[in-house]
């Protein structure tokens, strides 16, 4: 017998949300960083406080320090965090405001690119104008306008193209292109094309430094149960591949509404299945030299955490080693933002992105605690 998929009514969702414990934003001296568990030899410290930090991008740097740009989705702003020669944060300023869900930021050739749902904006010569930011130039303003899955993670690939995801405007639907895809375009917004299809909602991607191929996280659909489908880490070594949404999830789970139209074996399966509903967001290859050899050429993933699961999952940083172009494991690197409780878990923080500083330490953005942490290797 085939059971109907679990589709709760609005009253049930409201009830679960009401019962779930919530956590206020903690003051700096109240952040319980001693609860974060890391492998032996690593340490974590507060780097700076930023309102609702999402994606981070490294700007220009020199012997005196540099700048990390941070999109603040809920605040509608983009921040610049200056750091000194010791890679300590030395100041925070606002370089853009009044934007719609400006989650995604990318830096190239002295300019800052910001994704604000239907628009990509460029702020020229930004590093030298932090105190007096320039007016933005519109790179592209013809992206879909829906806010649902409309916030974006953006980045420039080794081909010089700007990669921009367009999430599906739904939990599960067949909205047509360019939804559920990853686009790429020239830096001026021209020559846009679909690079990958069947991608429900990617909010993190990076390129393997060994071969220049694209890897990305993808958030699985909801309401198929607490343990399915998995979030995905996908590998797109060439353009034109289809990863299955909305027909197939996790490489083998047929969608109850769309699955009869296409078989799962028609699509590219995940390179690595992640936890179900962990909300995998920002991810980066670790190319620094500070961490031990075993951690190099690994993908670090910020798992933002579940929102509709009774027993919460995620709220951590995980690691996927890449060996010979393939995923070679999936393990927890940092956890402790989620604490156990009788009601299924209470989280005081939610990782949203990771970014290596030039010295090889790893920044972690936390959009709930309004904080950016720095993880360093201290040795055994």
N, C-alpha and C positions, 0 to 999 in steps of 0.2 A: 504494500500500500504506500502511495506517495502522499505525504502530508503537505498541506499548504504552507507556504513560508510564513514566518512569524512577522505580522504587521500590526504593531500595537496602535490603538486609537490614541487620539490626542490626550484624552484624560489620563491614560496610562503613562505617557511620556511626561506630562506635567507632574504626576504623582512621584515618579522616579526622581525627577529633578528636584522636587521638594524634599524628598527623603535623603538625597545624597548630601554628605557634609560639604560645606564650602569653607574656603580658607581666605582670610583677609590678606591684603598685601602687607608684607612684614617690613618693619623698619630695619635699617641696616644692621643695627646691633642685635636684631632678633633673628637674622637668617641662620638657621641651624646647620651650617656647613659641616659641622662635626658628624652629621648623620650621613653624609655622602660617602659611599663605599667605592673605593678604587682599588686596582691591583697594587700589590706592594711596590713601594718606590715612587708612587705618584702622590701629588698633593693638589688641593683645590683651594682657591682664595677668591674673594670678591675682587673683581677688576674695576667695575664702575656700576653706577645705577643709571638706567635709561628707561624712559616710560615705554612699556610694551615693546621690547626689542624683538624683531623677527629676523629677516635676513641681514647678514653682515657682508661687507665687501671691503677689501683692503685697497686703500688709495696709495698715493705717492709716499715714498719713505726714503730717508737718507740717514746719514750718520747721527743726526740729532733726534730721529724718531720718525713718526708717520701718523697716518690717519686711518681709522676704521669708520666706514659709513654704515648706518643702521636704519633700516626701515621700521617705522612704528605704525603698525596697521591700525590699531584701534585709536591711536592719538592723531592720525592723519598727518604725521610729521616725519621728517628724516633728520637724523642727528649725525653729527660728526664727533667722534671721540679721538682726541689727540693722545698719542703716547710718546714717551721719551726714549732715550737711548737704552734704557734698562727695560723697555717694553712695559712700563707702568703707565696706566692711564693718567693723564695730566689735565684733562678738561673736556667738557661736553658743551657743544653748541648746536643750535637748530639751524639747518641750512635750507629747509623747505617746510611749508605748513599749509593747512587748508586743503589737503589732498584726500581723495577717496581711497581708503584701504591701501596705502603705499607700502606694501609688504616687501616688494622686491627691489633690490639695488644692485647695480653693477658699475664697475669703474674701468675706463679704458682711455688711454692717451690723454690723461688729465681731465677727462669729463666724467661726470656722474650721471648714470642713467637710472631712472626711477619708474617703476610700474605702478600705475594707479588705475586698476581695473581696465577701462577701455582705452587708456592712453599710456604711451611711453614717452617720458620727458627726458631732456638732456640739459644738464647744468655745466656749461663750458668752464674750463680753467678753475675748477672748483677748489682745488687744494690751496691756491693762493688767495682765495676769496672767501674764506670761512667767515670772516667778520662782516662781509658785505656780499652775500651770495648773489649770483647773477639771476636774471629772469630766465625761466626755463624756455627751451625751444621744443616744440612738439615734434617728436620723431615719428609717431604713428598715433592716430586717434580713431581708428576704424575697428578696434577689437570689440568683441561682444560686451555689452554693458551690464549684464546680470551680476549681482553681487555674490550670489551663491557659487562658491568655488571660483570666484572671480579674482581673488587676491593671487598674487603671482610671485614666484621665485624666478629671477632672470640671471643670465650669465653669458659671457662671451666664450665661444668655443675656440679651439686651436685653429679653426678655419677663418677666424676673424668675424664670424657671424654672431648676431645676438639671438639667443634661444629664449623663447617665450612660450610658456604653456597656456593652454586655454582649457580650463576644467569643464566637465559636464555640468550644466546648470540644474542638477537634480541629484537624487540618490542613484536611480537607475533609469535611464531613458535612452532613446536613440535620436538625439537632436540634430544630427547631421554636422558636416564640417562647417567651420573649423573647430567645433567643440570636441572635447575628449581627444586632444592632440597636443603635440609639442611643435610649435612653429620655429622656423629660423628665418632671419632676414638680415640684410645689410645694416650697418651701423646707422645709416640715415633712414631706416624704416622701409626701404624699397626691396623689391624682389623677395617678398615673403612667400614661403612655401611650407607645406606640412612635412616635418621630418619623421615623426612617429605618430601612429594612429592607435585607437583603442586604449587610450590612457585616461582613466577616469579623472584623476586629480593629482598631478605631480607638483610637489612643492619643494623639490630638491633634486639637483643633478650636478654631475661633475664628469670630467674626462680623465681616463686612465693615462697617467703620464708616460706609461711604457709604450702605448700604441695609439693614443689619441682618440679612443672610442668612448662613446657616451654611455654613462650609467645613470639611472634615475630611480627615485622612490615613487611609489604610486599608492594612494590611499584606497583600500577596498571599500565596496559598497556596504551599507548598513542593512539591518533587519533580516539577516539570514541566520541569526542565532548568535550566541555570545562568543563562539569559537570559530566562526567562519564568516566570510572568507579571510585569508591572510592578507595583510598588506604585502607589497611586493618591492623587491629590488630587481630592476630590469636592466638588461644590456642591449643597446642598440648600436651595433658596430657599423651600420650603414643606414641610409635613409630608406623610407618606404615600408618599414616593418609594422605589423599590426599586433597589438598586445591584448586584444580580445574584448575590451569593454564595448557594449554592454552584454555581449553574448556569453562570455565566459570569465570566471573570476579565479584567480590563483592558479591558473593553468589547467584546472580539472573540474571546476564547479560550474555547471550550466546554470545560467540565470533562469529563474522560474518564469519570467515573462518573455525573455528574448532568446533563451537557450535553444529552442527548437529550430531556430532559423539557421544557426551555424554550429558546427562541431568544435569542441575545444582544441582538437588536434590541427585545426586550420590556423592557429595563432601561435605567437611566440610565447613560451611559458616563462615564468619568472626565473631569473638567474639564481635568486634566493628568496624563499618564502620567509616573510617576517611574521611577527606576532599578529594575531587577528585584532583589529581595532586599536593598535598601538599608535596610530596616526603618525607615521614616519614622515618627517618634514625635511629640514635641511640636511645635506650630506656632503662630505668632502673626502677625497683621497688625501691621506696623510703623506706629505712629501718632505716633511721636516727631518732634521737630524738629531733633535733632542731626545726623542723617545727611543727606547731600545730597538734593535734590528727587527725583532719579531712583530713590532707594531707598524713598521713601515710598509708602504704599499697596501695599506688597509683602508677601507671605507668606514668612516665614523658617521653614525646616523643619529640625529636628534629625534627621539620618539616623544611626541607631544603628549600622548596619553589619551585613553578612551574617554568618551563623553556619554555614551549610552549603554554602558555595560555595568551590571550590578557589582561585580568584583572588578575593580579598575585594573587596567594593565597599561604598560608603557611608562611614561614619566621617567625616562632614563636615556643614557647614551649607549648605543650598541656598536659593535665592530664586526665587519665582514672582511676577512683577509682575501685578497685576490691573488691567485697563483696561476700563472700561465693563461691569463685571460678568463679565468673561471672563479666563481665564489667558492671559498674553501672553509666555510664555517660561519657561524652566527653566534655571537656571545655578548654578554653584558660587559660594558667597560665601566660605566659610572651609574650608580643608582642610589636612592635614598630620598628623592623628592616625594615619593609616594610612601605613606605610612599606613600600616594596617589599622583597621578599626572594625567594629561590629557591623558597620553599614557598608563594608566592602572596600574601604580605603579612602584616605583623605590626603590630598596632595597640597604641599606648600609651594611647589614650583613646577613649571612645565617647560622643558627644553624645546627650543624652536629652531636653532641653527648651531652649527659649529664652524670654526674658522681658525686656521693655524696662523700665528704671528710669525714674523721673519726669524725669530729665535727658535722656532719649533714648538713653543708652548701652544696649547689649544684653548681657544675661547669657546664658551658655551653661552648662548643667549637664552634667557628665561623670561618669557613674556608674561608670566603670572607674577613672579616676584619682582618684576621690573629691574632685573639685574643681568649683568654679564660677568661670568666667572672665568678664571684662568686656571687651566690644569697644566701642571709642570711635572717633569721628571726630576726627582731629587736623588735617586739612586738608593739601592738597598743598604 
